[in-house]
Structures are given as C-alpha cells and as structure tokens.
Amino acid sequence: MDQPVKEPLRILAPNPSPLTGPGTTTFLIGRDHVAVIDPGPDDPDHIEAVARAGRDRIGHILVTHAHRDHSAGAARLARLTGAEVLAFGTATEGRSPVMQRLAATGLLSGGEGLDEEFVPDRRLRDGEQVSTPDWTLTALHMPGHAAGHLCFAWGDTVFCGDLVMGWSSTLISPPDGDLGDYFRSLDRLGQMGARRLLPTHGDAIEAPAPRLAELARHRRLRSRQIIAALREGGDSAEGLARRIYDIPDHLLPAAERNVLAHLIALHHVGAVETQGEIARDSFFAMS
C-alpha cells in the first residue's frame, strides 16, 4: 500500500454521546478535487463548516454507512456543493439472508440510528475505485456494524467508519449488525496491512493489528460470558444484558442488541437454542 500524499482535514461534529464518543469526525481529502468522507449529522453549522473547508471544490461525498450520525448531513452538503453522494446503498441494503428473514418477521425493528431517508446518487461495490487527479479511494464492503458498511482505503490508510472505533467497541445491532460479518471484516482489515486506521469516532489508530486483536478478544469474551450465564439459567437478550453488563439503565437497550447479536451467532453454530424464529424477546438456553 502506498503512502497518502498528505493528512486529511478533520472537522468534528457537535454530537458527542455515549454511542458517538467525542462526536462524528468528517474527513476531507484533496486540494483541487475534494472528497468528503462521512458528512455527519444534519447539523446546519457543521455542514456549512464542511462546505467552507472544501473551498467550492467538493465533488464527492462518500458515506461509510446510513446511520444518521454519518449520513444525514449528506443531502444538505450535496445541495450546497453540487457534489454526488456515494455509498453502498440505503439503510437496509446488504443484509444477509438470515438478517433479511429476521427483519421480515417484523419482530426486529431495525438498528439504532438508521437513516431511513438516505439514498445515494451512486452505489459503490466492493473493490470499486473512485479517483481524481488528487486521490484514489477504494471502497471495501466490510459489514458487521451495519449491513452496507463501507471502508475506504487511501494509500496505506483506511477510513474505517464504525467498523473500528478509536474509543470503544462498536455497536452490533441486528438485523443490520451481524457478529459473523464483523469477525470476517476484522480479519479482512487485518490482512490488508494498513499502517493506520481513521475511525469516524475517536482518535486515529496508529497500530491497527493490536487494536483489531483486542476487539476480537473482547467479542469472544462476551460470548463466553453469555454462555456462562446461560449455563446458570436460560434467559432473553434483555435479561442476559442485565446480568452481564454493569452500566446505567439508559445504555441497556444497546447492550441488549449486542447480546442478541451474540445469541444469533451462537444459535447459528448450534451452541444455544430457542423455540421458533429468533426475535428480540426470544428465550435462549444452552443446546
């Protein structure tokens, strides 16, 4: 992988929260041909600041995934600049057959923060390149946090969206979050040999391999905790989250969805069982 020519410009959106950390970082690359990566929330001041930083040279708006803290500002920025919006697809595109079936039951209402109004001008597929005289970005379909999640390789740097965050582990919320996909995407990202990862939330990751290994260990530990809890007695995802996590009540819904993602993966390999189709309130037990 080649060294990028220069550092991206970073503009932090004013949306800090327990799920976004310090907020959404919008990246700009290029001098005469500017690309914006993850325009962020539909905050007029933030979007206007991004447009000003682009100096009337923004031609591409690239979105890693259709969550409102990443994609909702794309339409406003496109109106200001005339740039095209590029992404994998809408908020629900890219779901695996298993997750499509779960969503079709109507019992899982979708992931937190879905930007259901988002529609890109141009869809990118895995391995597709977007180039100008200033830069080349390669779109990499890396689901796990979201079904249509893209990372963008820029030389030996990867803009990794929410697949890897700089301050916390990412939320995996079915039917869009998929733990099996997440592990596969972590493995693929590790095999690329990137020198640096630039997450949309948190600081740059200058040593990708240890960070990726840490995230995989964290998920495997969580699966072991869920199995240990089920050996003491069956439960729902909500009940298991309350038993496993030591967090404030307002964070429990996100924890519940993370636990459900683990239960779906464990059910897929036959480690746990439930009656009927998996739903948010299913009762799980050891097989």
Stockholm file with secondary structure:
# STOCKHOLM 1.0

chainA/1-287         MDQPVKEPLRILAPNPSPLTGPGTTTFLIGRDHVAVIDPGPDDPDHIEAVARAGRDRIGHILVTHAHRDHSAGAARLARLTGAEVLAFGTATEGRSPVMQRLAATGLLSGGEGLDEEFVPDRRLRDGEQVSTPDWTLTALHMPGHAAGHLCFAWGDTVFCGDLVMGWSSTLISPPDGDLGDYFRSLDRLGQMGARRLLPTHGDAIEAPAPRLAELARHRRLRSRQIIAALREGGDSAEGLARRIYDIPDHLLPAAERNVLAHLIALHHVGAVETQGEIARDSFFAMS
#=GR chainA/1-287 SS CCCCSSCCEEEECSCCBTTTBTCCEEEEECSSSEEEECCCSCCHHHHHHHHHHTTTCEEEEECSCCBHHHHTTHHHHHHHHCCEEEESCSTTTTCCHHHHHHHHTTSSCCCTTBCTTCCCSEECCTTCEEECSSCEEEEEECCSSSTTCEEEEETTEEEEETTSCSSSCCCCCTTTCCHHHHHHHHHHHHHHTCSEEEESSSSCBSCHHHHHHHHHHHHHHHHHHHHHHHHHCCBCHHHHHHHHCCCCGGGHHHHHHHHHHHHHHHHHTTSEEESSSCCTTCCEEEC
#=GC SS_cons         CCCCSSCCEEEECSCCBTTTBTCCEEEEECSSSEEEECCCSCCHHHHHHHHHHTTTCEEEEECSCCBHHHHTTHHHHHHHHCCEEEESCSTTTTCCHHHHHHHHTTSSCCCTTBCTTCCCSEECCTTCEEECSSCEEEEEECCSSSTTCEEEEETTEEEEETTSCSSSCCCCCTTTCCHHHHHHHHHHHHHHTCSEEEESSSSCBSCHHHHHHHHHHHHHHHHHHHHHHHHHCCBCHHHHHHHHCCCCGGGHHHHHHHHHHHHHHHHHTTSEEESSSCCTTCCEEEC
//
